Amino acid sequence: MLRPGLLVTINPRSDKTRELLVEGVIEEILTSSNTHPHGILVRLQSKEVGRVKSIQARK
């Protein structure tokens, strides 16, 4: 389950091609439901907003 503090890869909302992936730590979960067909919308600590594509292992 997603929660603040997890390291994830997102597709930023600013990327209209849907090809760019950004890695970061979740600051806030913006989607109110537990699931979404396109991925849960989150804000990273870097302030980037996008949909989660994968959860990464801590380095």
DSSP file (Angstrom, degrees, kcal/mol; ACC not computed):
  #  RESIDUE AA STRUCTURE BP1 BP2  ACC     N-H-->O    O-->H-N    N-H-->O    O-->H-N    TCO  KAPPA ALPHA  PHI   PSI    X-CA   Y-CA   Z-CA
    1    1 A M              0   0    0      0, 0.0     2,-0.1     0, 0.0    33,-0.0   0.000 360.0 360.0 360.0 141.0    0.0    0.0    0.0
    2    2 A L        +     0   0    0     32,-0.2    27,-0.1     4,-0.0    53,-0.0  -0.457 360.0 159.5 -74.1 144.5    1.2    3.5   -0.8
    3    3 A R    >   -     0   0    0     -2,-0.1     3,-1.7    25,-0.0    23,-0.3  -0.977  48.3 -77.2-158.1 155.7    2.1    5.9    2.0
    4    4 A P  T 3  S+     0   0    0      0, 0.0    23,-0.2     0, 0.0     3,-0.1  -0.286 114.4  38.0 -55.4 139.8    4.2    9.0    2.5
    5    5 A G  T 3  S+     0   0    0     21,-2.3     2,-0.2     1,-0.4    22,-0.1   0.208  83.9 126.3 101.8 -14.0    7.9    8.2    2.7
    6    6 A L    <   -     0   0    0     -3,-1.7    20,-2.5    20,-0.1     2,-0.6  -0.529  61.7-124.7 -78.1 144.4    7.9    5.4    0.0
    7    7 A L  E     +A   25   0A   0     49,-0.4    49,-2.8    18,-0.2     2,-0.3  -0.799  45.0 163.8 -87.6 122.2   10.3    5.7   -2.9
    8    8 A V  E     -AB  24  55A   0     16,-3.1    16,-2.4    -2,-0.6     2,-0.5  -0.854  39.0-124.6-135.0 166.9    8.4    5.4   -6.1
    9    9 A T  E     -AB  23  54A   0     45,-2.8    44,-3.3    -2,-0.3    45,-1.6  -0.974  35.1-175.9-112.0 130.7    8.6    6.1   -9.8
   10   10 A I  E     -AB  22  52A   0     12,-3.1    12,-2.7    -2,-0.5    42,-0.2  -0.840  31.6-129.5-123.1 160.9    5.9    8.4  -11.3
   11   11 A N  E     - B   0  51A   0     40,-2.2    40,-1.7    -2,-0.3    10,-0.2  -0.956  41.8-128.1-102.8 110.0    4.9    9.7  -14.7
   12   12 A P  E >   - B   0  50A   0      0, 0.0     3,-1.4     0, 0.0    38,-0.3  -0.208   5.4-128.2 -62.6 148.2    4.7   13.5  -14.1
   13   13 A R  T 3  S+     0   0    0     36,-2.7    37,-0.1     1,-0.3     5,-0.0   0.791 108.3  64.3 -63.3 -27.9    1.5   15.3  -15.1
   14   14 A S  T 3  S+     0   0    0     35,-0.4     2,-1.0     1,-0.1    -1,-0.3   0.640  83.1  87.9 -72.5 -13.2    3.6   17.8  -17.0
   15   15 A D    X   +     0   0    0     -3,-1.4     3,-0.7     1,-0.2    -1,-0.1  -0.758  51.3 178.7 -91.7 101.1    4.7   15.0  -19.4
   16   16 A K  T 3  S+     0   0    0     -2,-1.0    -1,-0.2     1,-0.2    -2,-0.1   0.691  79.0  61.7 -75.2 -18.0    2.2   14.8  -22.2
   17   17 A T  T 3  S-     0   0    0      1,-0.0    -1,-0.2     0, 0.0    -2,-0.1   0.694  95.4-141.1 -79.3 -18.2    4.1   12.0  -24.0
   18   18 A R  S <  S+     0   0    0     -3,-0.7    -2,-0.1    -6,-0.2    -5,-0.0   0.737  77.1 101.0  62.1  25.7    3.6    9.7  -20.9
   19   19 A E        +     0   0    0      2,-0.0     2,-0.2    -8,-0.0    -1,-0.1   0.681  51.4  92.9-108.0 -26.2    7.1    8.4  -21.5
   20   20 A L        -     0   0    0     -8,-0.1     2,-0.4     2,-0.0    -5,-0.1  -0.506  55.5-165.2 -75.0 134.5    9.1   10.4  -18.8
   21   21 A L        -     0   0    0     -2,-0.2     2,-0.4   -10,-0.2   -10,-0.2  -0.972   2.5-166.9-121.8 138.5    9.6    8.7  -15.5
   22   22 A V  E     -A   10   0A   0    -12,-2.7   -12,-3.1    -2,-0.4     2,-0.4  -0.980   9.8-146.7-125.4 134.5   10.7   10.4  -12.3
   23   23 A E  E     +A    9   0A   0     -2,-0.4     2,-0.3   -14,-0.2   -14,-0.2  -0.818  37.9 125.2-100.5 139.8   11.9    8.7   -9.1
   24   24 A G  E     -A    8   0A   0    -16,-2.4   -16,-3.1    -2,-0.4     2,-0.4  -0.983  56.4 -80.3-174.2 179.8   11.2   10.3   -5.7
   25   25 A V  E     -A    7   0A   0     -2,-0.3    20,-2.4   -18,-0.2    21,-0.2  -0.830  47.3-112.2-101.8 132.6    9.8   10.0   -2.2
   26   26 A I  E     +C   44   0A   0    -20,-2.5   -21,-2.3    -2,-0.4    18,-0.3  -0.424  35.2 171.9 -65.8 128.5    6.0   10.4   -1.7
   27   27 A E  E    S+     0   0A   0     16,-3.1     2,-0.3     1,-0.4    17,-0.2   0.759  70.1   2.8 -98.9 -40.8    5.1   13.5    0.3
   28   28 A E  E     -C   43   0A   0     15,-2.0    15,-3.0   -25,-0.1     2,-0.6  -0.996  61.7-133.0-150.8 140.8    1.3   13.4   -0.1
   29   29 A I  E     -C   42   0A   0     -2,-0.3    13,-0.2    13,-0.2    12,-0.0  -0.862  20.9-177.3 -94.8 124.1   -1.2   11.0   -1.7
   30   30 A L        +     0   0    0     11,-2.7     2,-0.4    -2,-0.6    12,-0.2   0.686  55.6  87.3 -98.8 -21.8   -3.7   13.0   -3.8
   31   31 A T        -     0   0    0     10,-1.4     9,-0.1     1,-0.1     5,-0.0  -0.669  63.9-153.9 -80.9 131.6   -6.1   10.3   -5.0
   32   32 A S  S    S+     0   0    0     -2,-0.4     2,-0.2     3,-0.0    -1,-0.1   0.732  71.7  68.9 -80.9 -21.8   -8.8    9.7   -2.5
   33   33 A S  S    S-     0   0    0      2,-0.1    -2,-0.1     1,-0.1     3,-0.0  -0.507  84.5-121.4 -94.4 167.1   -9.5    6.1   -3.5
   34   34 A N  S    S+     0   0    0     -2,-0.2     2,-0.3     6,-0.0   -32,-0.2   0.685  94.4  32.6 -78.7 -19.1   -7.3    3.0   -3.0
   35   35 A T        +     0   0    0      4,-0.1    -2,-0.1     3,-0.0     3,-0.0  -0.936  56.8 178.7-135.6 158.3   -7.1    2.2   -6.7
   36   36 A H    >   -     0   0    0     -2,-0.3     3,-1.3     4,-0.1     4,-0.1  -0.928  33.4-128.2-156.5 136.8   -7.2    4.1  -10.0
   37   37 A P  T 3  S+     0   0    0      0, 0.0     3,-0.1     0, 0.0    -1,-0.1   0.770 111.2  39.1 -61.2 -25.9   -6.9    2.6  -13.5
   38   38 A H  T 3  S-     0   0    0      1,-0.3     2,-0.1    -3,-0.0    13,-0.1   0.411 127.3 -83.3-102.8   0.6   -4.1    5.0  -14.5
   39   39 A G    <   -     0   0    0     -3,-1.3    -1,-0.3    12,-0.1     2,-0.2  -0.137  53.1 -66.0 110.7 151.9   -2.2    4.9  -11.2
   40   40 A I        -     0   0    0     12,-0.2    12,-2.5    -6,-0.1     2,-0.4  -0.534  50.5-125.2 -73.8 133.9   -2.5    6.8   -7.8
   41   41 A L  E     + D   0  51A   0     -2,-0.2   -11,-2.7    10,-0.2   -10,-1.4  -0.686  39.8 168.9 -83.5 127.8   -1.8   10.5   -8.0
   42   42 A V  E     -CD  29  50A   0      8,-2.9     8,-2.1    -2,-0.4     2,-0.5  -0.909  33.6-132.2-135.2 161.9    0.9   11.6   -5.6
   43   43 A R  E     -CD  28  49A   0    -15,-3.0   -16,-3.1    -2,-0.3   -15,-2.0  -0.980  27.3-145.1-112.0 128.1    3.1   14.7   -4.8
   44   44 A L  E >   -C   26   0A   0      4,-2.9     3,-2.1    -2,-0.5   -18,-0.2  -0.393  29.2-104.7 -84.6 167.4    6.7   13.9   -4.3
   45   45 A Q  T 3  S+     0   0    0    -20,-2.4   -19,-0.1     1,-0.3    -1,-0.1   0.752 124.3  62.0 -62.1 -23.3    9.0   15.7   -1.8
   46   46 A S  T 3  S-     0   0    0    -21,-0.2    -1,-0.3     2,-0.1     3,-0.1   0.426 119.6-114.8 -80.0   0.9   10.5   17.4   -4.9
   47   47 A K    <   +     0   0    0     -3,-2.1     2,-0.2     1,-0.3    -2,-0.1   0.419  70.0 142.4  76.9   2.7    6.9   18.9   -5.4
   48   48 A E        -     0   0    0     -5,-0.1    -4,-2.9   -36,-0.0     2,-0.4  -0.546  39.1-151.0 -71.5 137.8    6.5   16.9   -8.7
   49   49 A V  E     + D   0  43A   0     -6,-0.2   -36,-2.7    -2,-0.2   -35,-0.4  -0.937  35.2 118.2-114.4 133.6    2.9   15.6   -9.2
   50   50 A G  E     -BD  12  42A   0     -8,-2.1    -8,-2.9    -2,-0.4     2,-0.4  -0.984  59.1 -72.3-174.2-179.5    2.2   12.5  -11.1
   51   51 A R  E     -BD  11  41A   0    -40,-1.7   -40,-2.2    -2,-0.3   -10,-0.2  -0.759  48.8-112.1 -96.4 135.5    0.8    9.0  -11.2
   52   52 A V  E     +B   10   0A   0    -12,-2.5   -42,-0.3    -2,-0.4   -12,-0.2  -0.449  35.3 171.9 -68.4 129.6    2.7    6.1   -9.5
   53   53 A K  E     -     0   0A   0    -44,-3.3     2,-0.3     1,-0.4   -43,-0.2   0.677  66.0  -5.6-107.1 -30.9    4.1    3.6  -12.0
   54   54 A S  E     -B    9   0A   0    -45,-1.6   -45,-2.8     2,-0.0     2,-0.5  -0.987  59.8-121.4-161.0 157.4    6.2    1.5   -9.6
   55   55 A I  E     -B    8   0A   0     -2,-0.3     2,-0.3   -47,-0.2   -47,-0.3  -0.897  33.5-147.7-101.6 130.7    7.4    1.2   -6.0
   56   56 A Q        -     0   0    0    -49,-2.8   -49,-0.4    -2,-0.5     2,-0.2  -0.676  14.1-114.9-100.3 151.6   11.2    1.2   -5.7
   57   57 A A        -     0   0    0     -2,-0.3     2,-0.1     1,-0.1    -1,-0.0  -0.602  43.4 -99.1 -77.5 144.0   13.3   -0.6   -3.1
   58   58 A R              0   0    0     -2,-0.2    -1,-0.1     1,-0.1   -52,-0.0  -0.375 360.0 360.0 -63.1 141.1   15.3    1.8   -0.9
   59   59 A K              0   0    0     -2,-0.1    -1,-0.1    -3,-0.0    -2,-0.0   0.438 360.0 360.0 -89.0 360.0   18.9    2.2   -1.9
